[in-house]
Amino acid sequence: MAKKLITFGEVMMRLSPPGYSKFAQASTLDLVYGGGEANVAISCAYLGMKAAHVTRFPNNALGKAATQFLRKHWLSTEHIIYGDSMMGKYFLEKGAVHRSSEVIYEREGSAFSLIQPKMVDWEHILKGADWFHWTGITPAISEGAANCCLQAIKTANKMGIMVSGDINSRDNMWKYGKTKQEVMPKLVRNSNVVITSKRGIREMFGIGDPEGKFKVSAKKLMEAFPNIEKVVGKTRKSISASHQQIQGKMWNGEEYIKTKTLNITHVIDRIGTGDAFASGLIYGLLHYDEDIQALNFASAACALKHTVPGDVNMVSLENVNSLMDGDTSGTINR
């Protein structure tokens, strides 16, 4: 039977100038939908898992269009809530070679930012699930979203469901009177798998390795939060906007594991690559016996997302397995 994943977070409209044009050159904008947690769910669905995303959309044509987008990409949308009128959105100017990408957000006052815990029945939603995933973006959006996320994590704990959190968050998003240092420990405390960086651990919890070693920082995080079973991260070397190198790493409480470095020489779209890594990790931990296999799967999924336009990693299980096995030829499959 296929494993089942539940994710929770905002889905936004992504508006971009065609190709690699700058905003000042654009007379039209390409529209897709995306959000970190939904990206993870869709990627897992393309890998063959059952997946549902929980969010709140405006009760208008934009909210219905976003719902259709999720359903088109194999997600169950039965738990989506509708209310209010504003859709969160972001504008992306894609970088190339030595020019960086630029992102502008418009999400204050969105339908999702106004969500409250009483709107969500987590016991009903999580019934039959194998995994729940959240990110550090969601609790930064609003106090209501943070409280909903905590409620989901605690319910998953009670039901024996694995919980993963990609906990990295942006300081400039926390605008409702609380800091990530106040909110995030309660969420991380009850998570089983944490995706983060040594910088994230230091800035969020004030712990880590003065010499900047991920392994030491991960050990200290697990000592502070004993419920955590694995601390996972990735090293990204940015040679240019078009050329990236990726390596996965994990401390599982017993050993420090690293993957081989994957060389991505022609980046098509970098947005959503972290979500692809998270989805690959979830799939790998649910389907492989060894952590190194799961980590290799996560790194391969992440690398492949760099070749897919849009927010979502729409690659197949066969695509990821092929890269895991060392096939980097990119030959035509007939």
ChimeraX attribute file (.defattr): number of C-alpha atoms within 10 A of each C-alpha:
attribute: neighborCount
match mode: 1-to-1
recipient: residues
	/A:1	5
	/A:2	10
	/A:3	17
	/A:4	21
	/A:5	29
	/A:6	27
	/A:7	26
	/A:8	25
	/A:9	26
	/A:10	26
	/A:11	26
	/A:12	24
	/A:13	21
	/A:14	22
	/A:15	19
	/A:16	23
	/A:17	20
	/A:18	17
	/A:19	14
	/A:20	16
	/A:21	14
	/A:22	16
	/A:23	17
	/A:24	8
	/A:25	10
	/A:26	14
	/A:27	8
	/A:28	11
	/A:29	15
	/A:30	14
	/A:31	13
	/A:32	15
	/A:33	22
	/A:34	23
	/A:35	22
	/A:36	28
	/A:37	29
	/A:38	30
	/A:39	28
	/A:40	30
	/A:41	35
	/A:42	32
	/A:43	31
	/A:44	30
	/A:45	26
	/A:46	19
	/A:47	20
	/A:48	16
	/A:49	19
	/A:50	21
	/A:51	26
	/A:52	28
	/A:53	28
	/A:54	22
	/A:55	24
	/A:56	28
	/A:57	30
	/A:58	20
	/A:59	16
	/A:60	14
	/A:61	11
	/A:62	15
	/A:63	25
	/A:64	14
	/A:65	13
	/A:66	20
	/A:67	21
	/A:68	13
	/A:69	16
	/A:70	22
	/A:71	16
	/A:72	11
	/A:73	16
	/A:74	19
	/A:75	25
	/A:76	20
	/A:77	17
	/A:78	12
	/A:79	16
	/A:80	16
	/A:81	18
	/A:82	17
	/A:83	16
	/A:84	17
	/A:85	15
	/A:86	20
	/A:87	25
	/A:88	22
	/A:89	21
	/A:90	16
	/A:91	19
	/A:92	21
	/A:93	21
	/A:94	23
	/A:95	21
	/A:96	18
	/A:97	12
	/A:98	11
	/A:99	11
	/A:100	13
	/A:101	16
	/A:102	12
	/A:103	13
	/A:104	12
	/A:105	13
	/A:106	14
	/A:107	19
	/A:108	17
	/A:109	15
	/A:110	22
	/A:111	23
	/A:112	29
	/A:113	26
	/A:114	16
	/A:115	24
	/A:116	16
	/A:117	16
	/A:118	11
	/A:119	10
	/A:120	19
	/A:121	14
	/A:122	20
	/A:123	14
	/A:124	9
	/A:125	16
	/A:126	21
	/A:127	13
	/A:128	14
	/A:129	19
	/A:130	19
	/A:131	21
	/A:132	25
	/A:133	28
	/A:134	27
	/A:135	24
	/A:136	23
	/A:137	23
	/A:138	26
	/A:139	28
	/A:140	25
	/A:141	23
	/A:142	24
	/A:143	21
	/A:144	19
	/A:145	24
	/A:146	23
	/A:147	19
	/A:148	23
	/A:149	24
	/A:150	21
	/A:151	19
	/A:152	27
	/A:153	27
	/A:154	18
	/A:155	16
	/A:156	23
	/A:157	16
	/A:158	10
	/A:159	15
	/A:160	12
	/A:161	20
	/A:162	20
	/A:163	26
	/A:164	26
	/A:165	23
	/A:166	23
	/A:167	23
	/A:168	20
	/A:169	20
	/A:170	11
	/A:171	12
	/A:172	8
	/A:173	18
	/A:174	17
	/A:175	13
	/A:176	10
	/A:177	7
	/A:178	13
	/A:179	16
	/A:180	21
	/A:181	12
	/A:182	10
	/A:183	18
	/A:184	20
	/A:185	15
	/A:186	14
	/A:187	22
	/A:188	23
	/A:189	16
	/A:190	21
	/A:191	25
	/A:192	20
	/A:193	23
	/A:194	27
	/A:195	22
	/A:196	20
	/A:197	23
	/A:198	20
	/A:199	18
	/A:200	18
	/A:201	20
	/A:202	16
	/A:203	16
	/A:204	19
	/A:205	16
	/A:206	11
	/A:207	18
	/A:208	22
	/A:209	17
	/A:210	10
	/A:211	8
	/A:212	13
	/A:213	13
	/A:214	25
	/A:215	23
	/A:216	17
	/A:217	24
	/A:218	29
	/A:219	20
	/A:220	16
	/A:221	24
	/A:222	20
	/A:223	12
	/A:224	14
	/A:225	17
	/A:226	13
	/A:227	14
	/A:228	22
	/A:229	16
	/A:230	21
	/A:231	26
	/A:232	25
	/A:233	24
	/A:234	22
	/A:235	14
	/A:236	13
	/A:237	13
	/A:238	12
	/A:239	13
	/A:240	17
	/A:241	20
	/A:242	20
	/A:243	18
	/A:244	19
	/A:245	16
	/A:246	19
	/A:247	22
	/A:248	26
	/A:249	23
	/A:250	23
	/A:251	22
	/A:252	19
	/A:253	15
	/A:254	9
	/A:255	10
	/A:256	17
	/A:257	15
	/A:258	18
	/A:259	19
	/A:260	11
	/A:261	16
	/A:262	20
	/A:263	14
	/A:264	18
	/A:265	15
	/A:266	15
	/A:267	21
	/A:268	22
	/A:269	21
	/A:270	22
	/A:271	21
	/A:272	24
	/A:273	25
	/A:274	23
	/A:275	28
	/A:276	32
	/A:277	29
	/A:278	33
	/A:279	28
	/A:280	28
	/A:281	29
	/A:282	26
	/A:283	25
	/A:284	20
	/A:285	19
	/A:286	15
	/A:287	12
	/A:288	13
	/A:289	10
	/A:290	10
	/A:291	18
	/A:292	19
	/A:293	17
	/A:294	21
	/A:295	30
	/A:296	26
	/A:297	29
	/A:298	29
	/A:299	30
	/A:300	29
	/A:301	31
	/A:302	29
	/A:303	28
	/A:304	22
	/A:305	27
	/A:306	25
	/A:307	18
	/A:308	19
	/A:309	16
	/A:310	21
	/A:311	24
	/A:312	27
	/A:313	31
	/A:314	22
	/A:315	19
	/A:316	16
	/A:317	17
	/A:318	10
	/A:319	16
	/A:320	22
	/A:321	15
	/A:322	15
	/A:323	20
	/A:324	17
	/A:325	11
	/A:326	10
	/A:327	12
	/A:328	11
	/A:329	8
	/A:330	9
	/A:331	7
	/A:332	5
	/A:333	4
	/A:334	3
